[in-house]
């Protein structure tokens, strides 16, 4: 298919993996013949130039963890046979019969970006989906546009612009090109520190409380993790062995109302997605202060202070089976401390290193 004969409409998206799964399910309901596969190299192999590349199909785009997630909306007669054809510069493997509509999902897998030394607040990054069809194929155009209209069923482009630093709402995002999924909106509203791509908020954020203060002068070390319940228990045991005085707190260290630290025995016992890790000196007791943003905070936080953000269970399909098990989205392990506290830095890296021996990503 020649490049100048291809149309590529699409949508810019801010989705969680649940949103991506919802769109895939809507596609499957509308087009039972839809296929999802991993991106593959079309170049001829030097060792086996006659052997076609392996195409790995999945039940949804959520299951594709590396590279582009490719989409095929074919007719009933289409088969995934390949042959060699001339490309712009060399011979390439391509479909023996081009599907009427193809496409791709770009820009990650809907995993929240948690606070780092550069990003001070959790956010969902934007991505995009697009579809290709021959500009003279009216039926293919109709299919592609219907598939993109399904985005409207599970997303909205009615968003608010916010200040990157204070997260104060500045006004509607007029003529917004970004579509935020319903799951992404719920994720954002669950915590006033969260944003959609760093600059957007749902309209409902007008009624949420002020944003907790996030100090910008702290050193940070963090790592993405994918931890099951057994990993949480193993990491808890390793921390208790290395730091007998460690305390686990269910939830983050800020409160809208009267503050209280809810201590738990370990990470696995938490009911919240976040578990605060405290390494206090002997005799430490928390002191609370009301911040300028209107939240209660721990005024005498012991450093380093850590946050274990759990991996979330994601269904690989509507009816998981032994060949399509449940998946887990990445969580994070995060420690922060004042730059002048060199011993705190050593403890933070030691605590981070303990994780490496317990969780294999």
N, C-alpha and C positions, 0 to 999 in steps of 0.2 A: 504494500500500500504506500503510495508516494506521499511524502510529508505534506506537500501543499494541498492534498486532497483530504486531509484529516482535520476534523473539528475536535476540540478538547475542552468542553465545558466542565466546570467543577464548582466546588464549594470550599471555602476556608473554614476549618472546623476547630472547635475547642471541645474535645470529647474525652471522657474517661473510657476505659476499656469496656465498661458496661454499655456506654453509648454506642461504641463501635459494634458491639455484639447486637444491640437492638437494630441498628441499620442493616446489618447482615441478615438478621432474621426477617426484616421487612423485605429485603431483596429476595430472599428465598421464597417468601410467601407470594410475592408478585411475579417472580420468574423462577419456577422450580428448577430450571436448567442452569442456574447461575453456578459458577465454579470460582473457588479461591485458591491461589497457588503462590508459592514462593518465587521470587525473582530468580531467573537462571541466566547463565552466560550463554549467549547465542553464538559465540566464536567457536570455530572448529578446534577440537582437541589436537595437539601436535602428535600425541601418542596414538589416539584412535579417532582420526578425522571422520571416519564413516559412522561413528556411534553418536546418536542424538543425545543432547543433554538430558539429565534426569529432571523431571518436573514433579514437584512434591505438592500434592493437593491437600487442602485442609477444609474443615467444616465451616470455618469463618476466618476473617482477617485477624481476629484476636489471637488466634493460635500461631500466627506468623511473627516470630520474635526478632528475626534478623532480616535486614534489607526491606525492599518494597513488598507490600502485599498486593498481588496482582488480581484483577477481577476479569472474569469472562462471562458475558451473557450471550450464550450461543443458541442456535435453533436446534430442533430435535435431531437433525441429521448430522450435526457437527461432531467430529471425533478428534481427540488430541494427537493426531499424526503429524510428524514433522518431516521436512525435507530441506535440502540445501539450495539456497538461492543467492544470486549476487547481491551484495550490500553496497553501500556508498564507496567502500574502500577494499572490501574483501568478501569472500564467501561467508554466509551466515546461515545458521539453522533458523527456520521459521515455520509457522504452522502451514501444513499442506493446504488447508483451506482456512482463510482468515475468519475468525468469529465476527459477527456483525458489530458487536460492541465489546470493547475491552477497557480496562481502566486500572487505577492504582490508588492505594492509600499512602500518603506521604506524611512524615513528621512525627514519628514515634508511635507509642502504643498506649497513650492515655495515662501515663504514670505521672503522678504529681511530682513536681520538683520541690524538694524540701529545702529549708534554709541552709545556705552555704556561706563561705566568706564573701561571695559576690552577690548572692541572692538572699536577702534578709527575711523574706516572707514566702510561705508556701504558695505555689501557683501551678496551674495547668498550662502547658505550652500549646500553642496553636499548631495545627497541621493542615492537611487538605486532602480532599478526594477529587478525582477527575475521571472522566470517561472519554473514550475515543470512538469515533465512527466516521465513515466515509461521508463527505459533505453532500453527495448526491443520493445517499440512501435514506429516503424519508422514513421508512419503517425503523431503521436503526436509530435515527434521530429521535423518533417518538419514544423508543425504549429507553434511550439514554436520559432524556429529559424526565421521563416518568421515574426513573431510578433516582435522579437528583431531587425530584419533588418529594420523595420519601424522606429526605433529610428534614423537610419542613415539619414532618409529623413527630419527630423526636428531638428537634432542636428549635432554637429561637435566635433571631438576630436583633431582638429588642434588648439591648444592653446599655449600661451606663459607663461613661468614662470616669476614671478616678485618678487622683494624684498618686504617683508612684511611691512617694515617701510616706505620706500620712494616710493614704487610701480614702481621703475625703472625696465624696462624689462631686464631680464638676458639672455633670449634665448628661443628657442622652447622647449616645454614640450615633449621630445622624448618618443615614445612608451606610449603616454598618455592614461590612462584607463578611463578618465572622458569625458563624452559627455555633452557639453553645448548646451542648446536649443537656437534656433534663437531668441526667445523673450528675453532670458537671456542675450544674447550678446548685443541686442539693449539696454536693461536696463543698462548694464555695460558701454556702450559707451556714454550714455546720460549724464554722470557725471564723471569727471576724478578722483573722490574720490572712485569710486566703484570698487569692485573686484569680481571674481568668486571664492568662497570658500577661500578667503583670499590670495591665492597664484597664481591664474591664471588670465590672461587677454586675450581678443581676439587679433588675429594678427593685426586687424585694429587699436588697441590702440597705435601702433607705431607713428601714425600721430596726436595723440591728445596732448593737451597742458600738461605742467607739472602739477603735483598734488598740489592742494592748501594745504598750511600748516595747520595741525591739531594739536593744542597745546596738549601736553600730560600731563600737570601739572594742569588740571582743575578738579574740583569735578563735578560729573555728577549724575543726577537723570532722569530716563526715564520710560516710560510705553507703552506697546502695546495698541492700541485703534482700534475700528472698528466704525467709525463715518459716519453717513449719513449727507446730507446737513443741515437737521434740527438740528443735533447735533453740527455742526460747528457754526451755527447761535446762538444757545443757549450758547455755550462756549464763543463765542465772547462777547455776552451780559454780561455774568458773569465776564469776565476779565475787561470789560469797567467799570462795576459797582464797582469792587474791586480796580482797578488801572486806574483811569481816564486818566492818562498820557500815557498809553500804546500805542505803535505804531506797526502796522502790515506792514510787508514788503513782497512783492510778490517775493519769491525766496530766495536762500541762500545768505549769506553775503560774497561772493567772486565773482570776475569778471575777465574774461580774457582780456577785453578791458577797455575803460574808465568807471570808476565806477559810479553808480547812484543808490540811494535808491528809489524804486517805492512804495510809501506808498499807502495802500488801506484801506477801511473802516472796513474790517473784514476778517476773514478766508474764508468765503464763496465767497468773491469777487476775490480770487486769481486765476490766470491762471496757475501757476506752481504747482507741487506736494508738494513743500515745502513752508511753510510760516514762516518767521522769526518773533519772538516776542521780541520786545525791550521795556525795562522799564527804560527809560532814566531820569536823573534828570532834573530839570527845566533849560532851556537855553542850553541844549545839542545840539550840531551839529556834524555830523560825520566828522572825519578826515581820509583820506585815505593814505595808504602806499603800496608800491610795495614790495611783499614778496620775500625772496630768491628763492622760487619756481616759480617766474615769474607771480604771480597773484596779483591783487589789493584786499586789505582787508581793513576792518574798523579798524584803528589803536587804536581808543578809544572806543571800544565796551562797552556799559553800561551793567553791570551784575546785576542779572542773565540774560543771553541771552537764549531764547528758540527757538525751532524749532518744528513746527507742520507739520508732514508728513502725507499727506492725505491717507485715505483708497481708494483703486482703485476698480472700478466696474468690476466684472467678470461675464460673462454669464454662467449660470448653464447649458445651453444647446444651441444648434444652434437656436432653436425656443422657447424662454422662454414663459412660460404659468403661470397662477395663481398658479399651483401646482409646478412649477419649476421657481421661481422668480430669479431675478438677485441677485448675492452675492457680498459681499465686502471683499477684502483682508484687513488684519490688516495694520494700519499705526502706527505711534509712536508720542508721545509727549516727548520732550527732553529739559532739562535745564542744563546749565553749568555755573560755576562761580569759581573764585580763592578760594582756601581753606581758606585763611585768611579773606575773606569777609563773616563773620557770618551773618550779616543782609541779604545779597544776598541769602544765603542758606534758611533762613526763608521765603523769598519772593518766592523762587522757589518752595518750598514745599507747600506754600499756593496756588500758581497758579496751581500746580499739583492737589491739593485737590479739587479745583473748578471743575476740569474735572470730578472727580468721581461723582459729583452730577448731571452732565449733560448727561453723556454717560453711558449706561448700556451695558457692554460686556457680 
